[in-house]
């Protein structure tokens, strides 16, 4: 009993210090706590709001699977960005923290990779090929969170279209760099320079946000944070392995799972179908064309040259 009283006094003392520090009256906050209803799971997680976000556009039941699957993906993308942010803004970063967070992120991508079974086995091809027409011109290409994951993972030069990566001015403005990112190939005819609606709508919604985000992460992306570590820490085998695993998981394993899922549906007819956004999805997605590598310095020349081949 005495221990309980001492613990209570200690807690009250800590609360007093907390609210004194911000100029607040402790009694007011304790009175407010007294009036609050007990917290429930459904309120804390906001279950009703979450379950009310699925709106079908067609009569096909499997469209609901498609919607929920992509909403779950976006939630996981948010978890990934949350982990990256902790590394990026860490003021005293060490190899243990860096490695642990990279392994967390890779596990999220491992989950995303295996979840493609839901797409490949969880929808009827016939249903998908019908309801997908109601989605045009929307496309998973327009996932802003995934683009931010890329921006936050590597130096911007590594996301430039492979055709321009060697020649583009590295001091070019962010706006110019964005016009030459690899995923522009999915929405631009480089012969005419004309952009599709898929790309123009995406840029109208997110371009300014992307410019600000790339500026923020220019010196604190994962690649930059690695290079800012002491030389000895940059040789840490566990950290190097974690970075290579993350790089390969995102840019090979996950991408190829996505690619194969798209191929199942879009190659199901007499000829290859376009993606809903009208993109040349095969060349845009397959890693051997753009050779997206977050940490090229951690791979040998042979590994970089063979990136995405023999898959």
FENTAJO-V655011 format. One record per residue. N is the residue number from 1. RES is the residue in one letter. SS is DSSP state (H for helix, E for strand, C for the rest). Layout:
N;RES;SS / N;RES;SS
//
This chain:
1;X;C / 2;X;H / 3;X;H / 4;X;H / 5;X;H / 6;X;H / 7;X;H / 8;X;H / 9;X;H / 10;X;H / 11;X;H / 12;X;H / 13;X;H / 14;X;H / 15;X;H / 16;X;H / 17;X;H / 18;X;H / 19;X;H / 20;X;H / 21;X;H / 22;X;C / 23;X;C / 24;X;C / 25;X;C / 26;X;H / 27;X;H / 28;X;H / 29;X;H / 30;X;H / 31;X;H / 32;X;H / 33;X;H / 34;X;H / 35;X;H / 36;X;C / 37;X;C / 38;X;C / 39;X;C / 40;X;C / 41;X;H / 42;X;H / 43;X;H / 44;X;H / 45;X;H / 46;X;C / 47;X;H / 48;X;H / 49;X;H / 50;X;H / 51;X;H / 52;X;C / 53;X;C / 54;X;C / 55;X;C / 56;X;C / 57;X;C / 58;X;C / 59;X;C / 60;X;C / 61;X;C / 62;X;H / 63;X;H / 64;X;H / 65;X;H / 66;X;H / 67;X;H / 68;X;H / 69;X;H / 70;X;H / 71;X;H / 72;X;H / 73;X;H / 74;X;H / 75;X;H / 76;X;H / 77;X;H / 78;X;H / 79;X;H / 80;X;H / 81;X;H / 82;X;H / 83;X;H / 84;X;H / 85;X;H / 86;X;H / 87;X;H / 88;X;H / 89;X;C / 90;X;C / 91;X;C / 92;X;C / 93;X;C / 94;X;C / 95;X;H / 96;X;H / 97;X;H / 98;X;H / 99;X;H / 100;X;H / 101;X;H / 102;X;H / 103;X;H / 104;X;H / 105;X;H / 106;X;H / 107;X;H / 108;X;H / 109;X;H / 110;X;H / 111;X;H / 112;X;H / 113;X;H / 114;X;H / 115;X;C / 116;X;H / 117;X;H / 118;X;H / 119;X;H / 120;X;H / 121;X;H / 122;X;C / 123;X;C / 124;X;C / 125;X;H / 126;X;H / 127;X;H / 128;X;H / 129;X;H / 130;X;H / 131;X;H / 132;X;H / 133;X;H / 134;X;H / 135;X;C / 136;X;C / 137;X;C / 138;X;C / 139;X;C / 140;X;H / 141;X;H / 142;X;H / 143;X;C / 144;X;H / 145;X;H / 146;X;H / 147;X;H / 148;X;H / 149;X;H / 150;X;H / 151;X;H / 152;X;H / 153;X;H / 154;X;C / 155;X;C / 156;X;H / 157;X;H / 158;X;H / 159;X;H / 160;X;E / 161;X;C / 162;X;C / 163;X;C / 164;X;C / 165;X;C / 166;X;C / 167;X;C / 168;X;C / 169;X;C / 170;X;C / 171;X;C / 172;X;C / 173;X;C / 174;X;H / 175;X;H / 176;X;H / 177;X;H / 178;X;H / 179;X;C / 180;X;C / 181;X;E / 182;X;H / 183;X;H / 184;X;H / 185;X;H / 186;X;H / 187;X;C / 188;X;E / 189;X;C / 190;X;C / 191;X;C / 192;X;C / 193;X;C / 194;X;C / 195;X;E / 196;X;C / 197;X;H / 198;X;H / 199;X;H / 200;X;H / 201;X;H / 202;X;H / 203;X;H / 204;X;H / 205;X;H / 206;X;H / 207;X;H / 208;X;H / 209;X;H / 210;X;H / 211;X;H / 212;X;H / 213;X;H / 214;X;H / 215;X;H / 216;X;H / 217;X;C / 218;X;C / 219;X;C / 220;X;C / 221;X;C / 222;X;H / 223;X;H / 224;X;H / 225;X;H / 226;X;H / 227;X;H / 228;X;C / 229;X;C / 230;X;C / 231;X;C / 232;X;C / 233;X;H / 234;X;H / 235;X;H / 236;X;C / 237;X;H / 238;X;H / 239;X;H / 240;X;H / 241;X;H / 242;X;H / 243;X;H / 244;X;H / 245;X;H / 246;X;H / 247;X;H / 248;X;H / 249;X;H / 250;X;H / 251;X;H / 252;X;H / 253;X;H / 254;X;H / 255;X;H / 256;X;H / 257;X;H / 258;X;H / 259;X;H / 260;X;H / 261;X;H / 262;X;H / 263;X;H / 264;X;H / 265;X;H / 266;X;H / 267;X;C / 268;X;C / 269;X;C / 270;X;C / 271;X;C / 272;X;C / 273;X;C / 274;X;C / 275;X;C / 276;X;C / 277;X;C / 278;X;C / 279;X;C / 280;X;C / 281;X;H / 282;X;H / 283;X;H / 284;X;H / 285;X;H / 286;X;C / 287;X;H / 288;X;H / 289;X;H / 290;X;H / 291;X;C / 292;X;C / 293;X;C / 294;X;C / 295;X;C / 296;X;H / 297;X;H / 298;X;H / 299;X;C / 300;X;C / 301;X;H / 302;X;H / 303;X;H / 304;X;H / 305;X;H / 306;X;C / 307;X;C / 308;X;C / 309;X;C / 310;X;C / 311;X;C
//
